[in-house]
């Protein structure tokens, strides 16, 4: 079952609001997971700048691990095939000398040894390929996921807006309006 990505408790990262800032709308947090703001970034005009090196994001407990479990690629069917080839090669290499005797086991034993080596190499390559999607930086994976979700959201929301509204505004103006809506509210210090 897919987590509800618009619920804050299901998101991999939690937004850490600097003192005196307004709480952003949960939709902004959902669509900007891992966003690294530029130096001096202010989400709304009267906002005080965040302290230098402010940690805007932190792992959201178990949801961090659930995100990567949910987005992990399914195990490849090739893993079973490579494992079977390796196991057959290992079994034959181990049993052939006892079952066939000295001169007769050489050819089947060499074939089994080649099968074992090819099977192990194929298994290793397949496992590396299936875990390569994460890369070295899990935050980068979260950012890419968030970027694609945000692009899809704005495309669909803008198209829906154009169908329902008589006013003709550009997508950039529409996005600015969404950001203003997302950052309205009381300052975080007052909310707590």
Rosetta constraint file for C-alpha pairs under 8 A:
AtomPair CA 2 CA 70 HARMONIC 7.55 0.50
AtomPair CA 3 CA 10 HARMONIC 6.13 0.50
AtomPair CA 4 CA 10 HARMONIC 6.17 0.50
AtomPair CA 5 CA 10 HARMONIC 5.99 0.50
AtomPair CA 5 CA 11 HARMONIC 5.95 0.50
AtomPair CA 5 CA 30 HARMONIC 6.56 0.50
AtomPair CA 6 CA 10 HARMONIC 7.69 0.50
AtomPair CA 6 CA 11 HARMONIC 7.68 0.50
AtomPair CA 6 CA 26 HARMONIC 7.03 0.50
AtomPair CA 6 CA 27 HARMONIC 6.27 0.50
AtomPair CA 6 CA 30 HARMONIC 5.74 0.50
AtomPair CA 7 CA 11 HARMONIC 6.85 0.50
AtomPair CA 7 CA 26 HARMONIC 7.37 0.50
AtomPair CA 7 CA 30 HARMONIC 7.66 0.50
AtomPair CA 8 CA 14 HARMONIC 7.47 0.50
AtomPair CA 8 CA 26 HARMONIC 6.54 0.50
AtomPair CA 8 CA 29 HARMONIC 7.69 0.50
AtomPair CA 8 CA 30 HARMONIC 7.06 0.50
AtomPair CA 9 CA 60 HARMONIC 7.39 0.50
AtomPair CA 9 CA 63 HARMONIC 6.95 0.50
AtomPair CA 10 CA 63 HARMONIC 5.43 0.50
AtomPair CA 11 CA 30 HARMONIC 6.81 0.50
AtomPair CA 11 CA 33 HARMONIC 7.98 0.50
AtomPair CA 11 CA 60 HARMONIC 6.87 0.50
AtomPair CA 11 CA 63 HARMONIC 5.97 0.50
AtomPair CA 11 CA 64 HARMONIC 7.14 0.50
AtomPair CA 11 CA 67 HARMONIC 7.40 0.50
AtomPair CA 12 CA 33 HARMONIC 7.75 0.50
AtomPair CA 12 CA 59 HARMONIC 6.18 0.50
AtomPair CA 12 CA 60 HARMONIC 5.30 0.50
AtomPair CA 12 CA 61 HARMONIC 7.80 0.50
AtomPair CA 12 CA 63 HARMONIC 5.02 0.50
AtomPair CA 12 CA 64 HARMONIC 3.98 0.50
AtomPair CA 12 CA 65 HARMONIC 7.43 0.50
AtomPair CA 12 CA 66 HARMONIC 7.65 0.50
AtomPair CA 12 CA 67 HARMONIC 5.87 0.50
AtomPair CA 12 CA 142 HARMONIC 7.78 0.50
AtomPair CA 13 CA 33 HARMONIC 6.25 0.50
AtomPair CA 13 CA 34 HARMONIC 6.98 0.50
AtomPair CA 13 CA 57 HARMONIC 6.07 0.50
AtomPair CA 13 CA 58 HARMONIC 5.52 0.50
AtomPair CA 13 CA 59 HARMONIC 4.72 0.50
AtomPair CA 13 CA 60 HARMONIC 4.79 0.50
AtomPair CA 13 CA 63 HARMONIC 7.87 0.50
AtomPair CA 13 CA 64 HARMONIC 6.61 0.50
AtomPair CA 14 CA 29 HARMONIC 7.81 0.50
AtomPair CA 14 CA 57 HARMONIC 5.60 0.50
AtomPair CA 14 CA 58 HARMONIC 5.35 0.50
AtomPair CA 14 CA 59 HARMONIC 6.15 0.50
AtomPair CA 14 CA 60 HARMONIC 5.25 0.50
AtomPair CA 15 CA 29 HARMONIC 6.62 0.50
AtomPair CA 15 CA 56 HARMONIC 5.74 0.50
AtomPair CA 15 CA 57 HARMONIC 4.80 0.50
AtomPair CA 15 CA 58 HARMONIC 6.75 0.50
AtomPair CA 16 CA 55 HARMONIC 6.91 0.50
AtomPair CA 16 CA 56 HARMONIC 4.89 0.50
AtomPair CA 16 CA 57 HARMONIC 5.58 0.50
AtomPair CA 16 CA 58 HARMONIC 7.10 0.50
AtomPair CA 17 CA 21 HARMONIC 6.35 0.50
AtomPair CA 17 CA 22 HARMONIC 7.61 0.50
AtomPair CA 17 CA 23 HARMONIC 6.68 0.50
AtomPair CA 17 CA 56 HARMONIC 6.85 0.50
AtomPair CA 17 CA 188 HARMONIC 7.02 0.50
AtomPair CA 18 CA 50 HARMONIC 6.06 0.50
AtomPair CA 18 CA 51 HARMONIC 7.74 0.50
AtomPair CA 18 CA 54 HARMONIC 7.70 0.50
AtomPair CA 18 CA 56 HARMONIC 7.86 0.50
AtomPair CA 18 CA 188 HARMONIC 7.97 0.50
AtomPair CA 19 CA 188 HARMONIC 6.75 0.50
AtomPair CA 19 CA 189 HARMONIC 6.22 0.50
AtomPair CA 20 CA 47 HARMONIC 7.75 0.50
AtomPair CA 20 CA 48 HARMONIC 7.27 0.50
AtomPair CA 20 CA 187 HARMONIC 5.57 0.50
AtomPair CA 20 CA 188 HARMONIC 5.85 0.50
AtomPair CA 20 CA 189 HARMONIC 5.44 0.50
AtomPair CA 21 CA 47 HARMONIC 6.29 0.50
AtomPair CA 21 CA 48 HARMONIC 7.23 0.50
AtomPair CA 21 CA 187 HARMONIC 5.02 0.50
AtomPair CA 21 CA 188 HARMONIC 5.40 0.50
AtomPair CA 21 CA 189 HARMONIC 7.32 0.50
AtomPair CA 22 CA 183 HARMONIC 6.63 0.50
AtomPair CA 22 CA 184 HARMONIC 7.08 0.50
AtomPair CA 22 CA 185 HARMONIC 6.08 0.50
AtomPair CA 22 CA 186 HARMONIC 5.46 0.50
AtomPair CA 22 CA 187 HARMONIC 3.71 0.50
AtomPair CA 22 CA 188 HARMONIC 4.80 0.50
AtomPair CA 22 CA 189 HARMONIC 7.95 0.50
AtomPair CA 23 CA 183 HARMONIC 6.96 0.50
AtomPair CA 23 CA 185 HARMONIC 6.89 0.50
AtomPair CA 23 CA 186 HARMONIC 7.09 0.50
AtomPair CA 23 CA 187 HARMONIC 6.35 0.50
AtomPair CA 23 CA 188 HARMONIC 5.29 0.50
AtomPair CA 24 CA 28 HARMONIC 6.34 0.50
AtomPair CA 24 CA 29 HARMONIC 6.84 0.50
AtomPair CA 24 CA 182 HARMONIC 5.71 0.50
AtomPair CA 24 CA 183 HARMONIC 4.91 0.50
AtomPair CA 24 CA 184 HARMONIC 7.31 0.50
AtomPair CA 24 CA 185 HARMONIC 7.86 0.50
AtomPair CA 25 CA 29 HARMONIC 6.70 0.50
AtomPair CA 25 CA 182 HARMONIC 4.72 0.50
AtomPair CA 25 CA 183 HARMONIC 6.33 0.50
AtomPair CA 25 CA 184 HARMONIC 7.85 0.50
AtomPair CA 26 CA 30 HARMONIC 6.08 0.50
AtomPair CA 26 CA 182 HARMONIC 8.00 0.50
AtomPair CA 27 CA 31 HARMONIC 6.15 0.50
AtomPair CA 27 CA 182 HARMONIC 7.31 0.50
AtomPair CA 28 CA 32 HARMONIC 5.95 0.50
AtomPair CA 28 CA 179 HARMONIC 7.81 0.50
AtomPair CA 28 CA 182 HARMONIC 6.08 0.50
AtomPair CA 29 CA 33 HARMONIC 6.12 0.50
AtomPair CA 30 CA 146 HARMONIC 7.64 0.50
AtomPair CA 31 CA 146 HARMONIC 5.54 0.50
AtomPair CA 31 CA 147 HARMONIC 7.33 0.50
AtomPair CA 31 CA 149 HARMONIC 6.43 0.50
AtomPair CA 31 CA 150 HARMONIC 5.15 0.50
AtomPair CA 32 CA 143 HARMONIC 7.59 0.50
AtomPair CA 32 CA 146 HARMONIC 5.84 0.50
AtomPair CA 32 CA 147 HARMONIC 7.22 0.50
AtomPair CA 32 CA 150 HARMONIC 7.26 0.50
AtomPair CA 33 CA 142 HARMONIC 6.55 0.50
AtomPair CA 33 CA 143 HARMONIC 6.02 0.50
AtomPair CA 33 CA 146 HARMONIC 5.63 0.50
AtomPair CA 34 CA 57 HARMONIC 6.36 0.50
AtomPair CA 34 CA 139 HARMONIC 6.42 0.50
AtomPair CA 34 CA 140 HARMONIC 7.80 0.50
AtomPair CA 34 CA 142 HARMONIC 6.45 0.50
AtomPair CA 34 CA 143 HARMONIC 5.27 0.50
AtomPair CA 34 CA 146 HARMONIC 7.78 0.50
AtomPair CA 35 CA 143 HARMONIC 6.66 0.50
AtomPair CA 36 CA 56 HARMONIC 7.61 0.50
AtomPair CA 37 CA 41 HARMONIC 5.86 0.50
AtomPair CA 40 CA 49 HARMONIC 5.76 0.50
AtomPair CA 40 CA 50 HARMONIC 7.11 0.50
AtomPair CA 41 CA 49 HARMONIC 6.78 0.50
AtomPair CA 41 CA 50 HARMONIC 7.74 0.50
AtomPair CA 42 CA 47 HARMONIC 5.90 0.50
AtomPair CA 42 CA 48 HARMONIC 7.16 0.50
AtomPair CA 42 CA 49 HARMONIC 6.18 0.50
AtomPair CA 42 CA 50 HARMONIC 7.94 0.50
AtomPair CA 43 CA 47 HARMONIC 7.02 0.50
AtomPair CA 43 CA 179 HARMONIC 7.96 0.50
AtomPair CA 43 CA 183 HARMONIC 7.00 0.50
AtomPair CA 44 CA 180 HARMONIC 7.23 0.50
AtomPair CA 44 CA 183 HARMONIC 6.79 0.50
AtomPair CA 50 CA 54 HARMONIC 6.46 0.50
AtomPair CA 59 CA 63 HARMONIC 8.00 0.50
AtomPair CA 59 CA 64 HARMONIC 5.85 0.50
AtomPair CA 60 CA 64 HARMONIC 5.49 0.50
AtomPair CA 61 CA 65 HARMONIC 7.69 0.50
AtomPair CA 62 CA 66 HARMONIC 6.22 0.50
AtomPair CA 63 CA 67 HARMONIC 5.99 0.50
AtomPair CA 64 CA 68 HARMONIC 6.89 0.50
AtomPair CA 65 CA 69 HARMONIC 6.22 0.50
AtomPair CA 66 CA 70 HARMONIC 5.94 0.50
AtomPair CA 67 CA 71 HARMONIC 6.16 0.50
AtomPair CA 68 CA 72 HARMONIC 5.81 0.50
AtomPair CA 72 CA 131 HARMONIC 7.86 0.50
AtomPair CA 72 CA 133 HARMONIC 7.93 0.50
AtomPair CA 73 CA 130 HARMONIC 6.40 0.50
AtomPair CA 73 CA 131 HARMONIC 7.77 0.50
AtomPair CA 73 CA 133 HARMONIC 7.91 0.50
AtomPair CA 74 CA 130 HARMONIC 7.96 0.50
AtomPair CA 75 CA 79 HARMONIC 7.43 0.50
AtomPair CA 75 CA 130 HARMONIC 7.08 0.50
AtomPair CA 76 CA 80 HARMONIC 7.91 0.50
AtomPair CA 76 CA 126 HARMONIC 7.39 0.50
AtomPair CA 76 CA 130 HARMONIC 7.35 0.50
AtomPair CA 77 CA 81 HARMONIC 6.94 0.50
AtomPair CA 78 CA 82 HARMONIC 6.09 0.50
AtomPair CA 78 CA 123 HARMONIC 7.82 0.50
AtomPair CA 78 CA 126 HARMONIC 7.05 0.50
AtomPair CA 79 CA 83 HARMONIC 6.01 0.50
AtomPair CA 79 CA 123 HARMONIC 5.79 0.50
AtomPair CA 79 CA 126 HARMONIC 6.44 0.50
AtomPair CA 79 CA 127 HARMONIC 7.41 0.50
AtomPair CA 80 CA 84 HARMONIC 6.04 0.50
AtomPair CA 81 CA 85 HARMONIC 6.26 0.50
AtomPair CA 82 CA 86 HARMONIC 6.16 0.50
AtomPair CA 82 CA 119 HARMONIC 4.74 0.50
AtomPair CA 82 CA 120 HARMONIC 6.89 0.50
AtomPair CA 82 CA 122 HARMONIC 5.82 0.50
AtomPair CA 82 CA 123 HARMONIC 5.23 0.50
AtomPair CA 83 CA 87 HARMONIC 6.04 0.50
AtomPair CA 83 CA 119 HARMONIC 6.35 0.50
AtomPair CA 83 CA 120 HARMONIC 7.26 0.50
AtomPair CA 83 CA 123 HARMONIC 6.41 0.50
AtomPair CA 84 CA 88 HARMONIC 6.06 0.50
AtomPair CA 84 CA 119 HARMONIC 7.72 0.50
AtomPair CA 85 CA 89 HARMONIC 6.12 0.50
AtomPair CA 85 CA 115 HARMONIC 6.22 0.50
AtomPair CA 85 CA 116 HARMONIC 6.57 0.50
AtomPair CA 85 CA 118 HARMONIC 7.97 0.50
AtomPair CA 85 CA 119 HARMONIC 5.18 0.50
AtomPair CA 86 CA 90 HARMONIC 6.09 0.50
AtomPair CA 86 CA 115 HARMONIC 6.36 0.50
AtomPair CA 86 CA 116 HARMONIC 4.39 0.50
AtomPair CA 86 CA 117 HARMONIC 7.19 0.50
AtomPair CA 86 CA 118 HARMONIC 7.45 0.50
AtomPair CA 86 CA 119 HARMONIC 4.42 0.50
AtomPair CA 86 CA 120 HARMONIC 5.79 0.50
AtomPair CA 87 CA 91 HARMONIC 6.01 0.50
AtomPair CA 87 CA 116 HARMONIC 7.14 0.50
AtomPair CA 88 CA 92 HARMONIC 6.08 0.50
AtomPair CA 88 CA 112 HARMONIC 7.40 0.50
AtomPair CA 88 CA 115 HARMONIC 7.78 0.50
AtomPair CA 88 CA 116 HARMONIC 7.41 0.50
AtomPair CA 89 CA 93 HARMONIC 6.05 0.50
AtomPair CA 89 CA 111 HARMONIC 7.90 0.50
AtomPair CA 89 CA 112 HARMONIC 4.28 0.50
AtomPair CA 89 CA 113 HARMONIC 5.88 0.50
AtomPair CA 89 CA 114 HARMONIC 7.53 0.50
AtomPair CA 89 CA 115 HARMONIC 5.16 0.50
AtomPair CA 89 CA 116 HARMONIC 4.41 0.50
AtomPair CA 90 CA 94 HARMONIC 6.07 0.50
AtomPair CA 90 CA 112 HARMONIC 6.95 0.50
AtomPair CA 90 CA 113 HARMONIC 7.17 0.50
AtomPair CA 90 CA 116 HARMONIC 5.85 0.50
AtomPair CA 91 CA 95 HARMONIC 6.00 0.50
AtomPair CA 92 CA 96 HARMONIC 5.40 0.50
AtomPair CA 92 CA 108 HARMONIC 7.61 0.50
AtomPair CA 92 CA 109 HARMONIC 6.57 0.50
AtomPair CA 92 CA 112 HARMONIC 5.76 0.50
AtomPair CA 93 CA 97 HARMONIC 7.47 0.50
AtomPair CA 93 CA 108 HARMONIC 7.93 0.50
AtomPair CA 93 CA 109 HARMONIC 5.08 0.50
AtomPair CA 93 CA 110 HARMONIC 7.75 0.50
AtomPair CA 93 CA 112 HARMONIC 5.66 0.50
AtomPair CA 93 CA 113 HARMONIC 6.17 0.50
AtomPair CA 95 CA 99 HARMONIC 6.05 0.50
AtomPair CA 96 CA 100 HARMONIC 5.58 0.50
AtomPair CA 96 CA 101 HARMONIC 7.48 0.50
AtomPair CA 96 CA 105 HARMONIC 5.39 0.50
AtomPair CA 96 CA 108 HARMONIC 7.19 0.50
AtomPair CA 96 CA 109 HARMONIC 6.22 0.50
AtomPair CA 97 CA 101 HARMONIC 5.25 0.50
AtomPair CA 97 CA 102 HARMONIC 6.33 0.50
AtomPair CA 97 CA 105 HARMONIC 5.36 0.50
AtomPair CA 97 CA 106 HARMONIC 7.98 0.50
AtomPair CA 97 CA 109 HARMONIC 7.67 0.50
AtomPair CA 99 CA 105 HARMONIC 7.97 0.50
AtomPair CA 100 CA 104 HARMONIC 5.59 0.50
AtomPair CA 100 CA 105 HARMONIC 5.31 0.50
AtomPair CA 101 CA 105 HARMONIC 5.96 0.50
AtomPair CA 102 CA 106 HARMONIC 7.17 0.50
AtomPair CA 104 CA 108 HARMONIC 7.78 0.50
AtomPair CA 105 CA 109 HARMONIC 5.51 0.50
AtomPair CA 106 CA 110 HARMONIC 6.03 0.50
AtomPair CA 107 CA 111 HARMONIC 6.27 0.50
AtomPair CA 108 CA 112 HARMONIC 6.01 0.50
AtomPair CA 109 CA 113 HARMONIC 6.04 0.50
AtomPair CA 110 CA 114 HARMONIC 6.24 0.50
AtomPair CA 111 CA 115 HARMONIC 6.25 0.50
AtomPair CA 112 CA 116 HARMONIC 6.08 0.50
AtomPair CA 113 CA 117 HARMONIC 6.26 0.50
AtomPair CA 114 CA 118 HARMONIC 6.10 0.50
AtomPair CA 115 CA 119 HARMONIC 5.86 0.50
AtomPair CA 116 CA 120 HARMONIC 6.14 0.50
AtomPair CA 117 CA 121 HARMONIC 6.17 0.50
AtomPair CA 118 CA 122 HARMONIC 6.04 0.50
AtomPair CA 119 CA 123 HARMONIC 6.05 0.50
AtomPair CA 120 CA 124 HARMONIC 6.19 0.50
AtomPair CA 121 CA 125 HARMONIC 6.18 0.50
AtomPair CA 122 CA 126 HARMONIC 6.07 0.50
AtomPair CA 123 CA 127 HARMONIC 6.18 0.50
AtomPair CA 124 CA 128 HARMONIC 6.16 0.50
AtomPair CA 125 CA 129 HARMONIC 6.12 0.50
AtomPair CA 126 CA 130 HARMONIC 6.23 0.50
AtomPair CA 127 CA 131 HARMONIC 6.41 0.50
AtomPair CA 128 CA 132 HARMONIC 6.00 0.50
AtomPair CA 129 CA 133 HARMONIC 7.76 0.50
AtomPair CA 131 CA 135 HARMONIC 7.81 0.50
AtomPair CA 134 CA 138 HARMONIC 6.02 0.50
AtomPair CA 134 CA 141 HARMONIC 6.23 0.50
AtomPair CA 135 CA 141 HARMONIC 7.70 0.50
AtomPair CA 137 CA 141 HARMONIC 6.88 0.50
AtomPair CA 138 CA 142 HARMONIC 6.48 0.50
AtomPair CA 139 CA 143 HARMONIC 6.15 0.50
AtomPair CA 140 CA 144 HARMONIC 6.18 0.50
AtomPair CA 141 CA 145 HARMONIC 6.22 0.50
AtomPair CA 142 CA 146 HARMONIC 6.08 0.50
AtomPair CA 143 CA 147 HARMONIC 5.99 0.50
AtomPair CA 144 CA 148 HARMONIC 6.27 0.50
AtomPair CA 145 CA 149 HARMONIC 6.31 0.50
AtomPair CA 146 CA 150 HARMONIC 6.01 0.50
AtomPair CA 147 CA 151 HARMONIC 6.16 0.50
AtomPair CA 148 CA 152 HARMONIC 6.20 0.50
AtomPair CA 149 CA 153 HARMONIC 6.02 0.50
AtomPair CA 150 CA 154 HARMONIC 6.16 0.50
AtomPair CA 151 CA 155 HARMONIC 6.12 0.50
AtomPair CA 152 CA 156 HARMONIC 6.14 0.50
AtomPair CA 153 CA 157 HARMONIC 5.90 0.50
AtomPair CA 154 CA 158 HARMONIC 5.76 0.50
AtomPair CA 154 CA 175 HARMONIC 7.24 0.50
AtomPair CA 155 CA 159 HARMONIC 6.17 0.50
AtomPair CA 156 CA 160 HARMONIC 6.13 0.50
AtomPair CA 157 CA 161 HARMONIC 6.04 0.50
AtomPair CA 158 CA 162 HARMONIC 6.16 0.50
AtomPair CA 158 CA 171 HARMONIC 6.54 0.50
AtomPair CA 158 CA 174 HARMONIC 6.95 0.50
AtomPair CA 159 CA 163 HARMONIC 6.38 0.50
AtomPair CA 160 CA 164 HARMONIC 6.29 0.50
AtomPair CA 161 CA 165 HARMONIC 5.73 0.50
AtomPair CA 162 CA 166 HARMONIC 7.45 0.50
AtomPair CA 162 CA 167 HARMONIC 7.86 0.50
AtomPair CA 162 CA 168 HARMONIC 7.21 0.50
AtomPair CA 169 CA 173 HARMONIC 6.20 0.50
AtomPair CA 169 CA 174 HARMONIC 6.62 0.50
AtomPair CA 170 CA 174 HARMONIC 6.25 0.50
AtomPair CA 171 CA 175 HARMONIC 6.10 0.50
AtomPair CA 172 CA 176 HARMONIC 6.24 0.50
AtomPair CA 173 CA 177 HARMONIC 6.23 0.50
AtomPair CA 174 CA 178 HARMONIC 6.35 0.50
AtomPair CA 175 CA 179 HARMONIC 6.28 0.50
AtomPair CA 176 CA 180 HARMONIC 6.26 0.50
AtomPair CA 177 CA 181 HARMONIC 6.25 0.50
AtomPair CA 178 CA 182 HARMONIC 6.13 0.50
AtomPair CA 179 CA 183 HARMONIC 6.27 0.50
AtomPair CA 180 CA 184 HARMONIC 6.42 0.50
AtomPair CA 186 CA 190 HARMONIC 6.47 0.50
AtomPair CA 186 CA 191 HARMONIC 6.47 0.50
AtomPair CA 187 CA 191 HARMONIC 6.41 0.50
AtomPair CA 188 CA 192 HARMONIC 6.47 0.50
